[in-house]
Amino acid sequence: MSSPHADARLSPAERAVRRRLAGLEEAAAADVRALMDAGLALMVERGDGRGPRVADIVAAAGLSNDAFYRYFSGKEALVEAIVDRGARTLTAYVARRVAAETDPVEAIRAGVLAVLKQVSDAALARQTRAVLGNSLSMSPGSVHVSVRLVEDLADVFAGPLTALASPAPASAARTIASATVGTLHYYLFKGDLPSTPETEALVSFLLTGATPAT
């Protein structure tokens, strides 16, 4: 965003152009959100991994086919955008839960539980299962989003592991992130919930391997 001082140096014509472009950007962002929200809702409703038709998506979003293809090259690109948004939202949620804990062990436990909440919350589980199912069947490009999710979660876990004097915090954090995401996928597609003892066993196992023996 430009500073007020920078804007003051613009000519009236340049300021008019900037206001117009800002309005177009806001309208485009609203259109993209509407398409993604409609696509996600229809994925959850169908639940078959095949994805909704573009015609259904634009109808639900209140837009046109032309609008859809103005922003996305096809359903695969829309699915990738939805997967990416979900991954970013999950990472931000986990980061907040981890940052709220002062004890590093509790921080890691909170992070693992935050990821697995996507299973225990029925509405979140339906959404996550629908997005993952569609990304696996429709959008090969979503693979890099899954890789980045693990890397971003690893960055979140690295801080507590450093505080615990892990000999290799970056590698250990990536292992914890990978194992937690893998556990999430397992329970989502199994259609079951991890019990509290199972979750605690996972946290204990991960911490034992990631931190030095005392």
Contacts in CASP RR format, 6 or more apart in sequence:
PFRMAT RR
TARGET T0000
AUTHOR 0000-0000-0000
METHOD contacts of the structure
MODEL  1
MSSPHADARLSPAERAVRRRLAGLEEAAAADVRALMDAGLALMVERGDGR
GPRVADIVAAAGLSNDAFYRYFSGKEALVEAIVDRGARTLTAYVARRVAA
ETDPVEAIRAGVLAVLKQVSDAALARQTRAVLGNSLSMSPGSVHVSVRLV
EDLADVFAGPLTALASPAPASAARTIASATVGTLHYYLFKGDLPSTPETE
ALVSFLLTGATPAT
2 18 0 8 1.000
7 15 0 8 1.000
7 18 0 8 1.000
10 18 0 8 1.000
28 71 0 8 1.000
31 61 0 8 1.000
31 63 0 8 1.000
31 67 0 8 1.000
31 70 0 8 1.000
31 71 0 8 1.000
32 71 0 8 1.000
32 81 0 8 1.000
34 61 0 8 1.000
34 62 0 8 1.000
34 63 0 8 1.000
35 57 0 8 1.000
35 58 0 8 1.000
35 61 0 8 1.000
35 63 0 8 1.000
35 67 0 8 1.000
35 68 0 8 1.000
35 71 0 8 1.000
35 72 0 8 1.000
35 78 0 8 1.000
36 78 0 8 1.000
36 81 0 8 1.000
36 82 0 8 1.000
36 85 0 8 1.000
37 61 0 8 1.000
38 57 0 8 1.000
38 58 0 8 1.000
38 60 0 8 1.000
38 61 0 8 1.000
38 62 0 8 1.000
39 52 0 8 1.000
39 57 0 8 1.000
39 60 0 8 1.000
39 61 0 8 1.000
39 78 0 8 1.000
39 82 0 8 1.000
40 82 0 8 1.000
40 127 0 8 1.000
40 130 0 8 1.000
40 131 0 8 1.000
41 60 0 8 1.000
42 51 0 8 1.000
42 52 0 8 1.000
42 56 0 8 1.000
42 57 0 8 1.000
42 60 0 8 1.000
43 49 0 8 1.000
43 51 0 8 1.000
43 52 0 8 1.000
43 82 0 8 1.000
43 130 0 8 1.000
43 131 0 8 1.000
43 134 0 8 1.000
44 126 0 8 1.000
44 127 0 8 1.000
44 130 0 8 1.000
45 52 0 8 1.000
46 52 0 8 1.000
46 130 0 8 1.000
47 129 0 8 1.000
47 130 0 8 1.000
49 130 0 8 1.000
49 133 0 8 1.000
49 134 0 8 1.000
49 137 0 8 1.000
49 138 0 8 1.000
50 134 0 8 1.000
50 137 0 8 1.000
50 138 0 8 1.000
51 75 0 8 1.000
51 79 0 8 1.000
51 134 0 8 1.000
51 137 0 8 1.000
51 138 0 8 1.000
52 75 0 8 1.000
54 65 0 8 1.000
54 68 0 8 1.000
54 74 0 8 1.000
54 75 0 8 1.000
55 65 0 8 1.000
57 68 0 8 1.000
57 75 0 8 1.000
57 78 0 8 1.000
58 64 0 8 1.000
58 65 0 8 1.000
58 67 0 8 1.000
58 68 0 8 1.000
68 74 0 8 1.000
68 78 0 8 1.000
72 78 0 8 1.000
72 81 0 8 1.000
75 138 0 8 1.000
75 139 0 8 1.000
76 138 0 8 1.000
76 139 0 8 1.000
76 140 0 8 1.000
76 141 0 8 1.000
77 139 0 8 1.000
79 131 0 8 1.000
79 134 0 8 1.000
79 135 0 8 1.000
79 138 0 8 1.000
79 139 0 8 1.000
79 142 0 8 1.000
80 135 0 8 1.000
80 139 0 8 1.000
80 141 0 8 1.000
80 142 0 8 1.000
80 145 0 8 1.000
82 131 0 8 1.000
82 134 0 8 1.000
83 131 0 8 1.000
83 132 0 8 1.000
83 135 0 8 1.000
83 139 0 8 1.000
83 142 0 8 1.000
83 145 0 8 1.000
83 146 0 8 1.000
84 142 0 8 1.000
84 145 0 8 1.000
86 131 0 8 1.000
87 145 0 8 1.000
87 146 0 8 1.000
87 148 0 8 1.000
87 149 0 8 1.000
87 152 0 8 1.000
88 152 0 8 1.000
90 115 0 8 1.000
90 118 0 8 1.000
90 149 0 8 1.000
91 149 0 8 1.000
91 152 0 8 1.000
91 153 0 8 1.000
91 156 0 8 1.000
93 114 0 8 1.000
94 111 0 8 1.000
94 114 0 8 1.000
94 115 0 8 1.000
94 153 0 8 1.000
94 156 0 8 1.000
95 156 0 8 1.000
97 110 0 8 1.000
97 111 0 8 1.000
97 113 0 8 1.000
97 114 0 8 1.000
98 107 0 8 1.000
98 108 0 8 1.000
98 110 0 8 1.000
98 111 0 8 1.000
98 114 0 8 1.000
98 156 0 8 1.000
98 157 0 8 1.000
98 160 0 8 1.000
99 107 0 8 1.000
100 110 0 8 1.000
101 107 0 8 1.000
101 109 0 8 1.000
101 110 0 8 1.000
101 160 0 8 1.000
104 159 0 8 1.000
104 160 0 8 1.000
104 161 0 8 1.000
104 163 0 8 1.000
104 164 0 8 1.000
105 160 0 8 1.000
105 164 0 8 1.000
105 207 0 8 1.000
107 159 0 8 1.000
107 160 0 8 1.000
108 157 0 8 1.000
108 160 0 8 1.000
108 161 0 8 1.000
108 176 0 8 1.000
108 203 0 8 1.000
108 206 0 8 1.000
108 207 0 8 1.000
109 203 0 8 1.000
111 156 0 8 1.000
111 157 0 8 1.000
111 180 0 8 1.000
112 176 0 8 1.000
112 180 0 8 1.000
112 199 0 8 1.000
112 202 0 8 1.000
112 203 0 8 1.000
112 206 0 8 1.000
113 199 0 8 1.000
115 153 0 8 1.000
115 180 0 8 1.000
115 181 0 8 1.000
115 183 0 8 1.000
115 184 0 8 1.000
116 180 0 8 1.000
116 183 0 8 1.000
116 184 0 8 1.000
116 187 0 8 1.000
116 194 0 8 1.000
116 199 0 8 1.000
117 124 0 8 1.000
118 124 0 8 1.000
118 125 0 8 1.000
118 128 0 8 1.000
118 184 0 8 1.000
118 188 0 8 1.000
119 125 0 8 1.000
119 128 0 8 1.000
119 184 0 8 1.000
119 187 0 8 1.000
119 188 0 8 1.000
119 193 0 8 1.000
119 194 0 8 1.000
120 193 0 8 1.000
120 194 0 8 1.000
125 188 0 8 1.000
125 191 0 8 1.000
128 184 0 8 1.000
128 188 0 8 1.000
129 188 0 8 1.000
129 189 0 8 1.000
132 185 0 8 1.000
132 188 0 8 1.000
132 189 0 8 1.000
135 142 0 8 1.000
135 145 0 8 1.000
135 146 0 8 1.000
136 142 0 8 1.000
146 181 0 8 1.000
149 177 0 8 1.000
149 181 0 8 1.000
150 174 0 8 1.000
150 177 0 8 1.000
150 178 0 8 1.000
150 181 0 8 1.000
151 174 0 8 1.000
151 177 0 8 1.000
153 173 0 8 1.000
153 176 0 8 1.000
153 177 0 8 1.000
153 180 0 8 1.000
153 181 0 8 1.000
154 170 0 8 1.000
154 173 0 8 1.000
154 174 0 8 1.000
154 176 0 8 1.000
154 177 0 8 1.000
155 173 0 8 1.000
156 173 0 8 1.000
156 177 0 8 1.000
157 172 0 8 1.000
157 173 0 8 1.000
157 176 0 8 1.000
157 177 0 8 1.000
158 169 0 8 1.000
158 170 0 8 1.000
158 173 0 8 1.000
159 169 0 8 1.000
159 173 0 8 1.000
161 169 0 8 1.000
161 172 0 8 1.000
161 173 0 8 1.000
161 176 0 8 1.000
161 210 0 8 1.000
161 211 0 8 1.000
162 169 0 8 1.000
164 207 0 8 1.000
164 210 0 8 1.000
164 211 0 8 1.000
165 211 0 8 1.000
165 212 0 8 1.000
166 172 0 8 1.000
166 210 0 8 1.000
166 211 0 8 1.000
166 212 0 8 1.000
167 212 0 8 1.000
169 210 0 8 1.000
172 209 0 8 1.000
172 210 0 8 1.000
172 211 0 8 1.000
173 210 0 8 1.000
175 206 0 8 1.000
175 210 0 8 1.000
176 206 0 8 1.000
176 210 0 8 1.000
179 202 0 8 1.000
179 206 0 8 1.000
180 202 0 8 1.000
180 206 0 8 1.000
183 194 0 8 1.000
183 202 0 8 1.000
187 193 0 8 1.000
187 194 0 8 1.000
194 202 0 8 1.000
END
